[in-house]
Amino acid sequence: MLSGAAAILGSMSAVGIVPLVIGASLLYLAVKRGRVATLIFGHSCVVVGAYLITWGTLLLPYSRPTLANIFSRPLFWGIFSLMGGVCAIFHGFCRCVTKQAEQFEGISVEIKR
């Protein structure tokens, strides 16, 4: 795993850093399991997804309608990231996460209805 991260950082490409950052944040979320961390991750995924969708629409004239080409283009991963970010934001306000925050962190979270 470290050799893969070293290869990404050694290439000095900004595109290779994005999966590394997303992977590191997923590892942080697995360990921390906090409400705020989930919300920050969700908003970051929405921003990255919007960027990838914009980039993917610019590449549409050069795309071929093959399955491998669809899955390798940024438009697909942008939509995937955007929907995952929306899911993470909704999960951050979910009752299961707010109860977990009360139980483990001792924080009283009230949701006004």
WOMO-V591197 format. One record per backbone hydrogen bond with DSSP energy under -1.0 kcal/mol. CO is the residue of the C=O (numbers start at 0). NH is the residue of the N-H. E is the energy in kcal/mol with one decimal. If there is no record, write none. Layout:
co=CO nh=NH e=E
co=CO nh=NH e=E
//
This chain:
co=0 nh=4 e=-1.9
co=1 nh=5 e=-2.4
co=2 nh=6 e=-2.0
co=3 nh=7 e=-2.0
co=4 nh=8 e=-2.5
co=5 nh=9 e=-2.3
co=6 nh=10 e=-1.2
co=16 nh=20 e=-2.5
co=17 nh=21 e=-2.5
co=18 nh=22 e=-2.4
co=19 nh=23 e=-2.1
co=20 nh=24 e=-2.3
co=21 nh=25 e=-2.0
co=22 nh=26 e=-2.0
co=23 nh=27 e=-2.1
co=24 nh=28 e=-2.3
co=25 nh=29 e=-1.9
co=26 nh=30 e=-1.5
co=27 nh=31 e=-3.2
co=28 nh=32 e=-1.5
co=33 nh=37 e=-1.6
co=34 nh=38 e=-2.1
co=35 nh=39 e=-2.6
co=36 nh=40 e=-2.3
co=37 nh=41 e=-2.3
co=38 nh=42 e=-2.3
co=39 nh=43 e=-2.2
co=40 nh=44 e=-2.4
co=41 nh=45 e=-1.8
co=42 nh=46 e=-2.0
co=43 nh=47 e=-2.6
co=44 nh=48 e=-2.6
co=45 nh=49 e=-2.3
co=46 nh=50 e=-2.0
co=47 nh=51 e=-2.5
co=48 nh=52 e=-2.4
co=49 nh=53 e=-2.1
co=50 nh=54 e=-2.3
co=51 nh=55 e=-2.7
co=52 nh=56 e=-2.2
co=53 nh=57 e=-1.3
co=54 nh=58 e=-1.1
co=58 nh=61 e=-1.4
co=59 nh=62 e=-1.6
co=63 nh=65 e=-1.7
co=65 nh=69 e=-2.1
co=66 nh=70 e=-2.1
co=72 nh=76 e=-1.3
co=73 nh=77 e=-2.2
co=74 nh=78 e=-2.1
co=75 nh=79 e=-2.3
co=76 nh=80 e=-2.5
co=77 nh=81 e=-2.6
co=78 nh=82 e=-2.4
co=79 nh=83 e=-2.1
co=80 nh=84 e=-2.3
co=81 nh=85 e=-2.1
co=82 nh=86 e=-2.1
co=83 nh=87 e=-2.3
co=84 nh=88 e=-2.2
co=85 nh=89 e=-2.4
co=86 nh=90 e=-2.4
co=87 nh=91 e=-1.7
co=90 nh=93 e=-1.1
co=93 nh=97 e=-2.0
co=94 nh=98 e=-2.3
co=95 nh=99 e=-1.4
co=96 nh=100 e=-2.2
co=97 nh=101 e=-1.9
co=98 nh=102 e=-2.3
co=99 nh=103 e=-2.7
co=100 nh=104 e=-1.7
co=100 nh=106 e=-1.2
//
